[in-house]
Amino acid sequence: MHPLVVYTLSRFGLFLVTLGVLYLVGMRGFWLLILAFLVSGLASYVLLSRQRDAVSERIVRKRERRDG
């Protein structure tokens, strides 16, 4: 599967899991979305580094082929 698709789906899944956990501990409303966004962003920075590296490698390779 394309690395960008894997990374995007992983980020979205991590956001949904974070959203669910925060909902279960009592968060509601607008702050639930904001906190889920922030927490999942921090978690993805740590947990999805391999996927992020794969995306950047793919972009670099594609650009090098295009530029010659």
N, CA, C and O atoms as a Tinker XYZ file with bonds, in Angstrom:
   272  protein
     1  N      0.853000   -1.180000    0.000000    73     2
     2  CA     0.000000    0.000000    0.000000    64     1     3
     3  C      0.897000    1.241000    0.000000    63     2     4     5
     4  O      1.999000    1.221000    0.549000    81     3
     5  N      0.432000    2.273000   -0.595000    73     3     6
     6  CA     1.174000    3.529000   -0.691000    64     5     7
     7  C      1.437000    4.084000    0.712000    63     6     8     9
     8  O      0.526000    4.135000    1.539000    81     7
     9  N      2.689000    4.504000    0.986000    73     7    10
    10  CA     3.029000    4.990000    2.339000    64     9    11
    11  C      2.178000    6.164000    2.811000    63    10    12    13
    12  O      1.891000    6.280000    4.002000    81    11
    13  N      1.772000    7.031000    1.891000    73    11    14
    14  CA     0.947000    8.175000    2.297000    64    13    15
    15  C     -0.428000    7.719000    2.776000    63    14    16    17
    16  O     -0.979000    8.286000    3.720000    81    15
    17  N     -0.975000    6.706000    2.134000    73    15    18
    18  CA    -2.274000    6.169000    2.544000    64    17    19
    19  C     -2.155000    5.517000    3.925000    63    18    20    21
    20  O     -3.012000    5.715000    4.787000    81    19
    21  N     -1.091000    4.742000    4.125000    73    19    22
    22  CA    -0.871000    4.089000    5.416000    64    21    23
    23  C     -0.733000    5.134000    6.517000    63    22    24    25
    24  O     -1.335000    4.995000    7.582000    81    23
    25  N      0.053000    6.177000    6.271000    73    23    26
    26  CA     0.270000    7.210000    7.276000    64    25    27
    27  C     -1.038000    7.958000    7.581000    63    26    28    29
    28  O     -1.360000    8.208000    8.742000    81    27
    29  N     -1.773000    8.305000    6.543000    73    27    30
    30  CA    -3.028000    9.044000    6.734000    64    29    31
    31  C     -4.045000    8.208000    7.511000    63    30    32    33
    32  O     -4.688000    8.705000    8.436000    81    31
    33  N     -4.187000    6.941000    7.132000    73    31    34
    34  CA    -5.132000    6.079000    7.854000    64    33    35
    35  C     -4.686000    5.839000    9.292000    63    34    36    37
    36  O     -5.519000    5.731000   10.193000    81    35
    37  N     -3.379000    5.755000    9.509000    73    35    38
    38  CA    -2.861000    5.583000   10.870000    64    37    39
    39  C     -3.153000    6.813000   11.715000    63    38    40    41
    40  O     -3.554000    6.697000   12.873000    81    39
    41  N     -2.949000    7.996000   11.133000    73    39    42
    42  CA    -3.250000    9.234000   11.878000    64    41    43
    43  C     -4.732000    9.318000   12.214000    63    42    44    45
    44  O     -5.107000    9.669000   13.332000    81    43
    45  N     -5.572000    8.991000   11.234000    73    43    46
    46  CA    -7.014000    9.052000   11.449000    64    45    47
    47  C     -7.440000    8.040000   12.511000    63    46    48    49
    48  O     -8.252000    8.354000   13.381000    81    47
    49  N     -6.893000    6.825000   12.439000    73    47    50
    50  CA    -7.207000    5.806000   13.434000    64    49    51
    51  C     -6.764000    6.213000   14.829000    63    50    52    53
    52  O     -7.488000    6.005000   15.802000    81    51
    53  N     -5.588000    6.785000   14.925000    73    51    54
    54  CA    -5.082000    7.249000   16.216000    64    53    55
    55  C     -5.974000    8.351000   16.782000    63    54    56    57
    56  O     -6.224000    8.397000   17.986000    81    55
    57  N     -6.451000    9.237000   15.910000    73    55    58
    58  CA    -7.368000   10.293000   16.346000    64    57    59
    59  C     -8.665000    9.684000   16.877000    63    58    60    61
    60  O     -9.170000   10.103000   17.918000    81    59
    61  N     -9.202000    8.695000   16.160000    73    59    62
    62  CA   -10.456000    8.082000   16.598000    64    61    63
    63  C    -10.295000    7.341000   17.923000    63    62    64    65
    64  O    -11.176000    7.402000   18.780000    81    63
    65  N     -9.175000    6.643000   18.093000    73    63    66
    66  CA    -8.924000    5.948000   19.361000    64    65    67
    67  C     -8.806000    6.963000   20.493000    63    66    68    69
    68  O     -9.383000    6.770000   21.563000    81    67
    69  N     -8.066000    8.037000   20.261000    73    67    70
    70  CA    -7.918000    9.080000   21.281000    64    69    71
    71  C     -9.259000    9.712000   21.609000    63    70    72    73
    72  O     -9.574000    9.951000   22.775000    81    71
    73  N    -10.041000    9.980000   20.583000    73    71    74
    74  CA   -11.376000   10.545000   20.768000    64    73    75
    75  C    -12.238000    9.614000   21.630000    63    74    76    77
    76  O    -12.930000   10.068000   22.542000    81    75
    77  N    -12.193000    8.330000   21.339000    73    75    78
    78  CA   -12.973000    7.360000   22.093000    64    77    79
    79  C    -12.548000    7.273000   23.543000    63    78    80    81
    80  O    -13.390000    7.233000   24.440000    81    79
    81  N    -11.254000    7.243000   23.777000    73    79    82
    82  CA   -10.750000    7.152000   25.149000    64    81    83
    83  C    -11.126000    8.397000   25.937000    63    82    84    85
    84  O    -11.582000    8.295000   27.076000    81    83
    85  N    -10.940000    9.567000   25.345000    73    83    86
    86  CA   -11.295000   10.803000   26.048000    64    85    87
    87  C    -12.790000   10.883000   26.315000    63    86    88    89
    88  O    -13.210000   11.393000   27.354000    81    87
    89  N    -13.594000   10.383000   25.385000    73    87    90
    90  CA   -15.041000   10.364000   25.591000    64    89    91
    91  C    -15.408000    9.462000   26.775000    63    90    92    93
    92  O    -16.268000    9.794000   27.590000    81    91
    93  N    -14.726000    8.309000   26.843000    73    91    94
    94  CA   -15.017000    7.366000   27.922000    64    93    95
    95  C    -14.606000    7.887000   29.299000    63    94    96    97
    96  O    -15.181000    7.490000   30.313000    81    95
    97  N    -13.608000    8.780000   29.334000    73    95    98
    98  CA   -13.205000    9.328000   30.632000    64    97    99
    99  C    -13.980000   10.596000   30.988000    63    98   100   101
   100  O    -13.710000   11.228000   32.009000    81    99
   101  N    -14.947000   10.967000   30.140000    73    99   102
   102  CA   -15.843000   12.048000   30.529000    64   101   103
   103  C    -15.742000   13.350000   29.754000    63   102   104   105
   104  O    -16.496000   14.284000   30.029000    81   103
   105  N    -14.840000   13.438000   28.802000    73   103   106
   106  CA   -14.747000   14.672000   28.004000    64   105   107
   107  C    -15.945000   14.759000   27.057000    63   106   108   109
   108  O    -16.403000   13.746000   26.531000    81   107
   109  N    -16.441000   15.965000   26.849000    73   107   110
   110  CA   -17.571000   16.154000   25.944000    64   109   111
   111  C    -17.410000   17.481000   25.203000    63   110   112   113
   112  O    -16.663000   18.361000   25.630000    81   111
   113  N    -18.121000   17.605000   24.093000    73   111   114
   114  CA   -18.227000   18.862000   23.366000    64   113   115
   115  C    -16.992000   19.257000   22.588000    63   114   116   117
   116  O    -16.196000   18.421000   22.161000    81   115
   117  N    -16.862000   20.553000   22.422000    73   115   118
   118  CA   -15.797000   21.153000   21.617000    64   117   119
   119  C    -14.415000   20.801000   22.156000    63   118   120   121
   120  O    -13.497000   20.531000   21.382000    81   119
   121  N    -14.265000   20.802000   23.472000    73   119   122
   122  CA   -12.962000   20.522000   24.074000    64   121   123
   123  C    -12.522000   19.084000   23.839000    63   122   124   125
   124  O    -11.326000   18.793000   23.794000    81   123
   125  N    -13.481000   18.196000   23.690000    73   123   126
   126  CA   -13.162000   16.807000   23.354000    64   125   127
   127  C    -12.428000   16.747000   22.029000    63   126   128   129
   128  O    -11.407000   16.069000   21.917000    81   127
   129  N    -12.931000   17.443000   21.030000    73   127   130
   130  CA   -12.293000   17.447000   19.708000    64   129   131
   131  C    -10.919000   18.101000   19.740000    63   130   132   133
   132  O     -9.967000   17.594000   19.149000    81   131
   133  N    -10.824000   19.224000   20.431000    73   131   134
   134  CA    -9.541000   19.936000   20.508000    64   133   135
   135  C     -8.486000   19.083000   21.214000    63   134   136   137
   136  O     -7.368000   18.940000   20.720000    81   135
   137  N     -8.841000   18.522000   22.360000    73   135   138
   138  CA    -7.885000   17.721000   23.113000    64   137   139
   139  C     -7.515000   16.436000   22.365000    63   138   140   141
   140  O     -6.357000   16.018000   22.388000    81   139
   141  N     -8.488000   15.813000   21.708000    73   139   142
   142  CA    -8.209000   14.607000   20.928000    64   141   143
   143  C     -7.254000   14.926000   19.783000    63   142   144   145
   144  O     -6.352000   14.142000   19.489000    81   143
   145  N     -7.447000   16.064000   19.142000    73   143   146
   146  CA    -6.564000   16.479000   18.061000    64   145   147
   147  C     -5.135000   16.680000   18.566000    63   146   148   149
   148  O     -4.179000   16.216000   17.946000    81   147
   149  N     -4.998000   17.372000   19.691000    73   147   150
   150  CA    -3.671000   17.644000   20.246000    64   149   151
   151  C     -2.981000   16.373000   20.744000    63   150   152   153
   152  O     -1.806000   16.150000   20.454000    81   151
   153  N     -3.696000   15.555000   21.478000    73   151   154
   154  CA    -3.103000   14.333000   22.024000    64   153   155
   155  C     -2.733000   13.362000   20.902000    63   154   156   157
   156  O     -1.654000   12.769000   20.930000    81   155
   157  N     -3.613000   13.195000   19.922000    73   155   158
   158  CA    -3.298000   12.273000   18.825000    64   157   159
   159  C     -2.150000   12.811000   17.978000    63   158   160   161
   160  O     -1.371000   12.030000   17.433000    81   159
   161  N     -2.033000   14.124000   17.860000    73   159   162
   162  CA    -0.903000   14.705000   17.133000    64   161   163
   163  C      0.413000   14.428000   17.824000    63   162   164   165
   164  O      1.395000   14.070000   17.174000    81   163
   165  N      0.443000   14.589000   19.132000    73   163   166
   166  CA     1.659000   14.285000   19.899000    64   165   167
   167  C      1.979000   12.798000   19.849000    63   166   168   169
   168  O      3.138000   12.413000   19.696000    81   167
   169  N      0.962000   11.970000   19.977000    73   167   170
   170  CA     1.176000   10.522000   19.944000    64   169   171
   171  C      1.663000   10.075000   18.563000    63   170   172   173
   172  O      2.518000    9.195000   18.465000    81   171
   173  N      1.131000   10.665000   17.512000    73   171   174
   174  CA     1.560000   10.271000   16.165000    64   173   175
   175  C      3.002000   10.691000   15.903000    63   174   176   177
   176  O      3.719000   10.026000   15.156000    81   175
   177  N      3.422000   11.782000   16.510000    73   175   178
   178  CA     4.808000   12.215000   16.358000    64   177   179
   179  C      5.757000   11.139000   16.881000    63   178   180   181
   180  O      6.824000   10.911000   16.311000    81   179
   181  N      5.366000   10.490000   17.955000    73   179   182
   182  CA     6.195000    9.445000   18.557000    64   181   183
   183  C      5.945000    8.086000   17.901000    63   182   184   185
   184  O      6.892000    7.380000   17.551000    81   183
   185  N      4.689000    7.726000   17.736000    73   183   186
   186  CA     4.344000    6.374000   17.312000    64   185   187
   187  C      4.440000    6.131000   15.807000    63   186   188   189
   188  O      4.642000    4.995000   15.378000    81   187
   189  N      4.299000    7.173000   15.011000    73   187   190
   190  CA     4.245000    6.976000   13.554000    64   189   191
   191  C      5.483000    7.490000   12.836000    63   190   192   193
   192  O      5.410000    7.861000   11.665000    81   191
   193  N      6.613000    7.515000   13.520000    73   191   194
   194  CA     7.826000    8.045000   12.882000    64   193   195
   195  C      8.258000    7.174000   11.703000    63   194   196   197
   196  O      8.731000    7.704000   10.697000    81   195
   197  N      8.110000    5.868000   11.801000    73   195   198
   198  CA     8.499000    4.984000   10.701000    64   197   199
   199  C      7.647000    5.254000    9.448000    63   198   200   201
   200  O      8.172000    5.301000    8.336000    81   199
   201  N      6.348000    5.429000    9.634000    73   199   202
   202  CA     5.469000    5.715000    8.502000    64   201   203
   203  C      5.776000    7.083000    7.904000    63   202   204   205
   204  O      5.751000    7.252000    6.685000    81   203
   205  N      6.066000    8.056000    8.760000    73   203   206
   206  CA     6.394000    9.398000    8.280000    64   205   207
   207  C      7.689000    9.375000    7.470000    63   206   208   209
   208  O      7.797000   10.048000    6.445000    81   207
   209  N      8.674000    8.597000    7.932000    73   207   210
   210  CA     9.926000    8.460000    7.196000    64   209   211
   211  C      9.703000    7.796000    5.841000    63   210   212   213
   212  O     10.331000    8.178000    4.854000    81   211
   213  N      8.813000    6.804000    5.786000    73   211   214
   214  CA     8.519000    6.134000    4.520000    64   213   215
   215  C      7.882000    7.103000    3.525000    63   214   216   217
   216  O      8.189000    7.065000    2.334000    81   215
   217  N      7.005000    7.962000    4.010000    73   215   218
   218  CA     6.375000    8.962000    3.138000    64   217   219
   219  C      7.427000    9.925000    2.598000    63   218   220   221
   220  O      7.431000   10.230000    1.405000    81   219
   221  N      8.307000   10.403000    3.453000    73   219   222
   222  CA     9.323000   11.361000    2.998000    64   221   223
   223  C     10.300000   10.709000    2.029000    63   222   224   225
   224  O     10.731000   11.347000    1.069000    81   223
   225  N     10.659000    9.443000    2.264000    73   223   226
   226  CA    11.535000    8.740000    1.319000    64   225   227
   227  C     10.880000    8.620000   -0.043000    63   226   228   229
   228  O     11.522000    8.829000   -1.073000    81   227
   229  N      9.616000    8.286000   -0.045000    73   227   230
   230  CA     8.884000    8.145000   -1.316000    64   229   231
   231  C      8.849000    9.473000   -2.069000    63   230   232   233
   232  O      9.035000    9.507000   -3.285000    81   231
   233  N      8.612000   10.556000   -1.351000    73   231   234
   234  CA     8.576000   11.881000   -1.984000    64   233   235
   235  C      9.943000   12.234000   -2.556000    63   234   236   237
   236  O     10.036000   12.739000   -3.674000    81   235
   237  N     10.996000   11.974000   -1.800000    73   235   238
   238  CA    12.353000   12.289000   -2.260000    64   237   239
   239  C     12.702000   11.469000   -3.496000    63   238   240   241
   240  O     13.231000   12.011000   -4.466000    81   239
   241  N     12.412000   10.158000   -3.473000    73   239   242
   242  CA    12.712000    9.311000   -4.633000    64   241   243
   243  C     11.960000    9.777000   -5.871000    63   242   244   245
   244  O     12.523000    9.845000   -6.963000    81   243
   245  N     10.693000   10.096000   -5.693000    73   243   246
   246  CA     9.877000   10.539000   -6.818000    64   245   247
   247  C     10.416000   11.847000   -7.393000    63   246   248   249
   248  O     10.471000   12.031000   -8.609000    81   247
   249  N     10.807000   12.740000   -6.508000    73   247   250
   250  CA    11.351000   14.030000   -6.961000    64   249   251
   251  C     12.696000   13.864000   -7.669000    63   250   252   253
   252  O     12.961000   14.532000   -8.669000    81   251
   253  N     13.542000   12.973000   -7.151000    73   251   254
   254  CA    14.833000   12.724000   -7.791000    64   253   255
   255  C     14.647000   12.132000   -9.185000    63   254   256   257
   256  O     15.372000   12.499000  -10.110000    81   255
   257  N     13.692000   11.226000   -9.349000    73   255   258
   258  CA    13.413000   10.665000  -10.673000    64   257   259
   259  C     12.904000   11.734000  -11.624000    63   258   260   261
   260  O     13.265000   11.759000  -12.801000    81   259
   261  N     12.057000   12.621000  -11.099000    73   259   262
   262  CA    11.481000   13.671000  -11.941000    64   261   263
   263  C     12.536000   14.682000  -12.385000    63   262   264   265
   264  O     12.534000   15.134000  -13.530000    81   263
   265  N     13.450000   15.037000  -11.452000    73   263   266
   266  CA    14.468000   16.037000  -11.768000    64   265   267
   267  C     15.616000   15.466000  -12.582000    63   266   268   269
   268  O     16.415000   16.216000  -13.143000    81   267
   269  N     15.702000   14.174000  -12.649000    73   267   270
   270  CA    16.713000   13.568000  -13.521000    64   269   271
   271  C     17.860000   13.118000  -12.805000    63   270   272
   272  O     18.794000   12.587000  -13.406000    81   271
